Amino acid sequence: MATNQIDPTKWVDKYSDYLFNFTIVRVNDRELAHDLISETFLAGLKSMKNFKGEATERTWLISILKRKIIDYYRKINSKKGRAEVKINYSDDSNEGDWLEEQAPDRFDKTAEDIMENEELGLAILDCMEQLTKKQAEIFRMKTIEGLDTEAICNEFNITPSNLWVIIHRARTTLAQCLEKNWF
């Protein structure tokens, strides 16, 4: 029985942050992530009639996005003479991997990589002390914990525009601090 409804007029506000966080860890390119999300929304609009309501809107959009990510990797790998790739995924209702060869293992880290990541993490924590308490908390909630914009805005009684200004300022301060103290 179909219980979930679809409302594309709210997709950007409700799901863009979640879809971006989901995508950026898989493609590591902000512009590409935005493109893939746009393609996902467009594909969702085109196939709205296929939405059965058995899954949530977000789960349905994620399944479209997963296919877009796979298609992207297949396309770039076929241009390089390789047709296969590996992508691990996990969301609220599914977990698994598309296991195909020729992709580097992102968990294959050397001791030097691990030590550098730990040093960077400590440097970021040190630099976060330069942020105001509100900036640090909002940055942590949005960037590190991946909470929804709406939840953060409600907690701090701010608008989404204000939230993004705060995050931008926090990132600028952190980048300046890291450039000065870590590089």
C-alpha positions as MATLAB code, in Angstrom:
seq = 'MATNQIDPTKWVDKYSDYLFNFTIVRVNDRELAHDLISETFLAGLKSMKNFKGEATERTWLISILKRKIIDYYRKINSKKGRAEVKINYSDDSNEGDWLEEQAPDRFDKTAEDIMENEELGLAILDCMEQLTKKQAEIFRMKTIEGLDTEAICNEFNITPSNLWVIIHRARTTLAQCLEKNWF';
ca = [
       0.000    0.000    0.000;
       1.413    3.390   -1.034;
       1.820    5.621    2.009;
       4.471    8.131    0.963;
       3.709   11.128   -1.207;
       5.978   13.009   -3.582;
       6.345   16.790   -3.658;
       9.109   18.013   -5.986;
       8.531   21.638   -4.959;
      10.224   20.847   -1.620;
      13.063   18.621   -2.837;
      15.769   21.280   -2.849;
      14.938   22.546    0.647;
      14.408   19.106    2.177;
      17.016   16.934    0.486;
      19.780   18.931   -1.222;
      22.043   18.991    1.849;
      21.642   15.276    2.494;
      22.157   14.421   -1.182;
      25.233   16.668   -1.318;
      26.814   15.019    1.733;
      25.997   11.598    0.272;
      27.542   12.538   -3.093;
      30.646   14.475   -2.039;
      32.151   11.498   -0.184;
      31.729    9.411   -3.326;
      33.017   11.828   -5.978;
      35.150   14.308   -3.965;
      34.321   17.165   -6.360;
      31.875   19.889   -5.314;
      30.912   20.953   -8.833;
      30.406   17.371   -9.959;
      28.349   16.651   -6.832;
      26.079   19.599   -7.620;
      25.739   18.412  -11.239;
      24.836   14.879  -10.170;
      22.244   16.172   -7.716;
      20.709   18.377  -10.415;
      20.582   15.389  -12.751;
      18.936   13.387   -9.960;
      16.225   15.997   -9.435;
      15.622   16.172  -13.190;
      15.415   12.383  -13.489;
      13.050   12.355  -10.496;
      10.789   14.880  -12.180;
      10.790   12.849  -15.383;
       9.947    9.612  -13.578;
       7.492   10.903  -10.956;
       4.800    8.667  -12.407;
       6.949    5.649  -11.425;
       7.018    6.640   -7.738;
       4.902    4.012   -6.004;
       5.001    5.528   -2.525;
       6.454    2.379   -0.983;
       9.685    4.155   -0.052;
      10.222    7.642    1.277;
      10.911   10.433   -1.155;
      14.479   10.678    0.128;
      15.147    6.953   -0.318;
      13.725    7.117   -3.829;
      15.935   10.121   -4.706;
      18.994    8.376   -3.231;
      18.364    5.349   -5.432;
      18.274    7.625   -8.485;
      21.429    9.389   -7.306;
      23.272    6.085   -6.818;
      22.584    5.223  -10.446;
      23.831    8.655  -11.538;
      27.069    8.146   -9.587;
      27.585    4.684  -11.076;
      26.903    6.018  -14.568;
      29.447    8.782  -13.996;
      32.166    6.325  -12.949;
      31.374    3.946  -15.786;
      31.610    6.814  -18.243;
      34.974    8.111  -17.033;
      36.419    4.620  -16.690;
      35.291    3.565  -20.148;
      37.080    6.631  -21.537;
      40.251    5.367  -19.868;
      39.826    1.896  -21.312;
      38.424    0.543  -18.058;
      34.779   -0.274  -17.593;
      34.567   -1.133  -13.939;
      34.681    0.651  -10.614;
      34.057    0.053   -6.907;
      31.683    2.152   -4.826;
      30.670    1.375   -1.254;
      27.356    2.745   -0.081;
      25.212    2.858    2.986;
      22.010    4.706    3.711;
      19.056    4.349    6.062;
      17.614    1.264    4.399;
      20.377   -0.268    2.285;
      24.003   -1.210    2.581;
      26.402   -2.905    0.246;
      28.809   -2.252   -2.538;
      29.045   -2.183   -6.253;
      32.144   -4.257   -6.618;
      33.869   -3.949   -9.906;
      37.589   -3.860  -10.462;
      39.989   -1.007  -11.237;
      39.115    1.413   -8.442;
      41.645    2.330   -5.772;
      40.832    1.185   -2.259;
      40.251    4.343   -0.261;
      40.887    2.397    2.951;
      44.369    1.372    1.805;
      46.275    3.962    3.813;
      49.911    3.978    4.769;
      51.122    4.797    8.272;
      52.209    8.181    6.917;
      48.676    8.863    5.589;
      47.147    7.948    8.940;
      49.599   10.124   10.868;
      48.993   13.061    8.504;
      45.203   12.698    8.924;
      45.593   12.649   12.711;
      47.791   15.763   12.588;
      45.267   17.516   10.357;
      42.433   16.553   12.706;
      44.314   18.012   15.673;
      45.105   21.161   13.685;
      41.425   21.571   12.781;
      40.420   21.179   16.438;
      42.989   23.797   17.430;
      41.736   26.172   14.742;
      38.109   25.653   15.764;
      39.001   27.376   19.027;
      39.340   30.610   17.006;
      35.663   30.403   16.019;
      32.895   31.864   18.116;
      30.980   29.292   20.146;
      27.982   29.606   17.807;
      30.115   29.288   14.658;
      31.923   26.238   16.017;
      28.700   24.515   17.050;
      26.920   25.205   13.745;
      30.004   24.169   11.730;
      30.301   20.936   13.711;
      26.606   20.097   13.388;
      26.404   20.796    9.648;
      29.819   19.806    8.322;
      30.972   17.073   10.675;
      27.702   15.533   11.864;
      25.811   16.207    8.620;
      22.615   17.390   10.288;
      19.822   18.864    8.164;
      19.781   22.610    7.627;
      16.231   22.865    8.953;
      17.099   21.171   12.256;
      20.084   23.455   12.844;
      18.092   26.565   11.907;
      15.347   25.577   14.331;
      17.808   24.949   17.150;
      19.562   28.309   16.710;
      16.482   30.230   15.533;
      18.212   31.400   12.333;
      17.339   31.385    8.638;
      19.023   29.022    6.143;
      20.759   32.033    4.569;
      22.147   33.025    7.951;
      23.315   29.442    8.536;
      25.280   29.420    5.256;
      26.851   32.795    6.057;
      27.978   31.448    9.447;
      29.384   28.284    7.848;
      31.157   30.317    5.162;
      32.765   32.548    7.779;
      33.760   29.519    9.859;
      35.341   27.826    6.830;
      37.207   31.011    5.906;
      38.560   31.357    9.442;
      39.539   27.673    9.564;
      41.227   27.827    6.163;
      43.269   30.884    7.184;
      44.239   29.242   10.457;
      45.228   25.963    8.800;
      47.205   27.767    6.113;
      49.069   29.692    8.797;
      49.593   26.880   11.316;
      49.498   23.557    9.517;
      50.854   23.849    5.969;
];
